[in-house]
Amino acid sequence: MQFDQSPPDLLADEVYYERASTGKRLANYIIDFIVFYLLVMVFAVILALTSPTTFNSWTSTSDGFGLVDRILTLFFYAIYMSIVEALLKGKSIGKFITKTRAVNLDGTPISASTAFARGFSRAVPFCVFSALGSECNPWQDRWTNTMVVNEVK
């Protein structure tokens, strides 16, 4: 039996991209959200142990709804995701697990400024719902001309 082409080199450094599915995007969100809240809890425990009065003043809700807490959480989540995607060149903990990456629409790696724009796009209320649909294209992708792709060698 003869082959017209030689078999692919399994050690090649070429990477092919295809848009990640809605399921993988949801998995990325859930994993990254869990990691973020674990970090928040670690920070809270350290703060409670080192400065109980500061911890008590930060955790008391004066407005009854925790609106300020929710806004601050969105802000810190945006900063967390921005820093992680900037340092890891378009990846996050969730994207490492699902083998996906955020890239520019032309397939080039995102810059730090694009990572920060993506992160702060996530702070817009209801942004998570913009990912629903047959083609997963949430606001952080549309507004920054990026996409999340499967990374398959």
Buried (B, 14 or more C-beta within 10 A) or exposed (E): EEEEEEEEEEEEEEEEBEBBBBEBBBBBBEBBBEBBEEEBEEEEEEBBEEEEEEBEEEEEEEEEEEEEEEEEBBEBBBBBBBBBBBEBBBBBBBBBBBBBBBBBEEEEEBEEEBBBBBBBBBBBEEBBEBBEEEEBBBBBBEBBEBBBBBBEE
